[in-house]
Amino acid sequence: MAIAGLTPLKATDKGKAFRHILVATDFSEASRRALIDALVLAAENHAQVSLVHVVQHDRQYAALENPPELDLERIYAEQRIKQFVNDLAPEQKVATTLVTHGPVAAAVAGVIEEQAADLLVIGTRGRSGLQKLALGSVAEELLRVAPCPVMTIGPRADIAAITRGPGFHTILFATDFGKGSAKALPFALALAQGQQSKLIMLHMIPPMPATSSSLSAYAPASAAADEVEEWEGTARMRAIKELRECLPTETGLAQAPEFVVGTDFLAEGILTAVSQFKVDLIVMGAYRAASPWMAAHIPWAAVHEVVRNATCPVLTVAG
């Protein structure tokens, strides 16, 4: 059964996965890396790059329609964003620089729609555990509300570029066969087509618990192990078949895709595959939560663990 909603790419789409890339910056080291990676990707796709910074004014002025400090903060931000661009790249490589204000995720999502951007690139420090619970993650909130794909540059994402050079030589598409995966696959294909990359199609089967009700409570341990092995074998064959059916008949890929099915928790399985196959980009779906803010504050979530620990960028598409 093919992934619902998948539309095969047209030949004219190949090599141009994105045309307008928006980079959100807070002038940190993480966002510096995001802009550098966005400029490389833009050059490969002949895309334009825009840069946005969101001013968050003091809470004591939040109730006022035009806070007295806002103009000064905006002027200061405009100076910083200009310097930020000048320090990293010639000005002609960045088409537009924007300064806006308000809640960061909502403001950036608004700019994406206004500018008709088709990719958002953001850097994240990858907070973990209780620190993430307390401080949250604007990056994760954005990848769940943005009206376009989001490429997140995590704290370890430069390792792939340093060790294997720029570009996406191997792309890992991780799927759970859900709505987000259906929307993410065309981008994985377009990027692999454009850069003649190796495409790895990955699905992880959650480990079967030993206390599963399908196992007889009175069966010998060997019988239970046999049942688990049979279940895993059947699940693997079914998943491989579904992975193959995800792709259009004519993929347009320079290299034959590889289909991988593992038995592990999602984040761990993806990170293991990244190391094993020397992956340069992860592409995966993300669920649109009822409350993106709450979803972004849950520590140890799968997407968060992947972004925080991956040695390459992570491209997510909300479904």
N, C-alpha and C positions, 0 to 999 in steps of 0.2 A: 504493500500500500504506500503510495507516494505521500510526501508531506503535503497536507492540505494548504492550498493557497500559493504553492510554488509556481512561478511563471518563468519558464526558460528564458535566458537572456537572448537578445537579438544580436546579430553579428555587429551591428553598429555600436553596441554598448561595450564591446570588448576593448580593454585597454583604457577605458575612461570610467572607472568606478565612481569617481567624484569630480565635480566641477567647481564647487565653492566650499572651501574648508574654513570653518570658524574655530578659532582658538580662544578659549577662556583663560584669562591670566589673573593671578593675584601677585605677580612679580616675584614669586618664590622660585627656588631652584627647580622644583617639580614642574612649574609652568614654563620655565626656560627650556627644559628638555622637551616639553610638549610642542613648543613653537618650532624648535629645531627639527623635530621629527615631522611636523606638519609641512614645513617648507620642503623637506626631502620628498614627502609623498605628493605634494602639489606639483613639484617638478616632474615627477614620473607620470602624473595624470594630466599635466597641462591645466591644472586648476588654479584658481585664484585663492588667496588667503586673506582673511580678515581677522582682526584681533579685538576682543572685548574685555573690558574690566568693569566690574560692578562695585560701585561705592556703597558701603554700608555705613550710614551715618549713626551717630550716637543715639542710643535708645531714649535718652531724655528728650530728643526732638521728634521721636517717632509719631507722636500724635499730631504734629503740625504738618500742614499741607506743604509748605515751603520752608523747611528748616533753615535757620540763619547760617548754619555752618556748611550747608550743602554746596553752595557756589564755590567756597574756598576749597572744599574737598575735591570737587570736580576739577577745578583748575590744577590742583596739585596732581591728581590722577592723570590728567591729560599730559602734564609734563613728564610724569614717570613712564607712561605708556610710549611716548615718543622716544625717550631715552632707552627704554627697554628694547624697542625695535632697532634703533641705531646701533646698540651694542651687539646685537645678534646677527643682523642681516641688513643689506642695503634696503633703503626704504621702498624701492620699486618692487620688491618681492612681496610686500604686504600691501594689498589693495586699499584696505580701510582699517582705521583704528577707531574704536567706539568706547565711550564712557557712559554708563547708565547707572541707575541706582534702584534699590529695592531688595527684596529677598533674592538671593543669588540664583537659585534654580529657576524661579519664575522669570526673572529678568533675562537670563541667558536663553531660556526657551522662547521668550518673546523676540529676542534678536534673531534667533534662528529662523523664525517665520518671516520676520520683516526683511531679512537679507536673503531669503530663499537658500540658505546654506544646506548642503546635503551631507555634511559630516561635521561633527563637533569633536575637537581634540582637547583633552584636559589632562593635567598632571595631578597626581595624588601622592601624598606622603604615606598612604597605606597604614593608617592607624589600626591598632588591633586591640582585641579584648576589651577591658573595662575603659580604656582610653577612648575607643571608638564609641562605646555605649554612652559615655559622658559628652563627647564632643561631636559625634556624628560624622558624616561624610557627605559633603556637598557633591563630590564626584559621583557617589552611588545614587544620590537623589536625582542627579541630572540624567544618569543613564536610564532611569526608569520613567522620566517625564519628557525627555527631549523628543521632538517630532522627527528626528533623523538618527542615523547610527551614531554611536559615540565611541571614539577610540581613547582608551585610558592608558596613560603612561605611568605605570607603577614605579615604586622605589627601586626595583631591580630590572626594569624593562630595558635598560641600555646594554645589558650584558650580551644579548644576541647581536646587536649592531657592532659592539666592540670586537667580539670574537669572530663574527662571520661577515662583517661588512654591511653596508646599507642595503636596503631592499628586503623583500619578503621571499626568500628562497624556498622556504617550506611553510605552508599555511595549515593550521590545524582547525578544522571545523568540528566543534563539539556540539552534539545535538541530543535532545531528549524527545525529539519528534513533536514538540509543542509549537504554539503559534510564534513565539519568538524565533525558534529555529527556522520556521518556514520563511520568515522575513530576512533572516541573516544569511541563508544559503546563497541567494543571488549575489550578495556582496563578496562572499568567499570565492565564488566562481569568477566574478569579474576581476578581482584582484589577482587570482591565480592565472587567469587568461592573459591579463595585461603584462604580468611580470614573468610569465612562463614558469610559474612556481610548481612545486610538488604539493598536491592537495591530499591531506590526511583526513578521512572521514571517521570520526570517533563517536561511539556511544558507550556509556558506562551502565552496566547492570548492577543495581544495588546488591550488596552481599545478602544472601539468604540467611536470616537469623537461625541459630541452632534450635530456638524454641518455637519455630514455625509450626502452626497448627496442622500443616500438611504432612508433618513427620509423625509417625506413630510413637506415642510415648513409651510403648513397650517393645519397640523394635531394637535389635542389637545395634551397636554403634556403627558397625560395618554397613548395615542396611540403610541407616540414616545417611551415611556418607555417600552411598551409591545413589540414593534418591536426590541428594543435593547435586551430585555430579551430573545426573541425568537432566535435572532441571536446568542447570547452567548450560549444558550442551544444547538443549532445545532452545533456550532463550538466546544463546549466541547465534545459532543458525537463523532464527527469526529476525534478529537485529541486523545481521549482515544483509539479509534479503531486503529489509526496509531501507538500509543505507544505500544499497545499489539503486533501488527504485526512487530515491530522492532526486537523483541526477537526471537531466534530460538526455535523450538518446545521443545527441551530438553535444558533447561538453565543451568543445573548443579548447581543451587543455593540451598543453605541449607534452605533458607526462601523464601516464595512466594514474588515476587516483588510487589511493590505498585505503582499504576498509579495515578498521580496527574496532573490536569489541572487547571490553575488559570488565572484570567484576571487582568493583571498588566503589567507594563513595565518589561523587561527581568531582569535587575539587581535587582530591588526591589523585584520581585517575587522570585528570587533565594535566596536572603538574608532572606526573610521571611520564606521560606521553611527550610533553614538551622537552623534557630532558632526553628521552630515548631517541626521538626523531629530530632533535636539534631544530626546534620550531622557532620561526621568526615572527609569527603573528598568530594569535588565537582569535577565532571568530565564533561567537556563541549568542544565543538568545537570552533575554532577561525578561522576567515577568513584570508587568505593570501592576504594582501593588495598589490596594485601595487607598493606602496612605504611604506615598513614596518616602515621606520624612521618617515615618516609623520604620519602614523597611531599611532605610539607610542607617538606622541606629541599632539594628540588630547585629551584635557581634558574631563572628565566626560563620556568617552566611557564605554560601558556596561562591557567589560572584566576588564577594569581598576577598575571600581566601585566594582565589585565582589571581585577581588583580594585584594583591599585596605580595604574592610570592612568585609570580611568573617572571621569567627572565626576558620577556618580550612584551610588546604592547598587546592589549586586549580590545578587540572590536566587539561591541555589544549592540544588539538591536532589540528594542522593547516590543513585546507582542501582547 
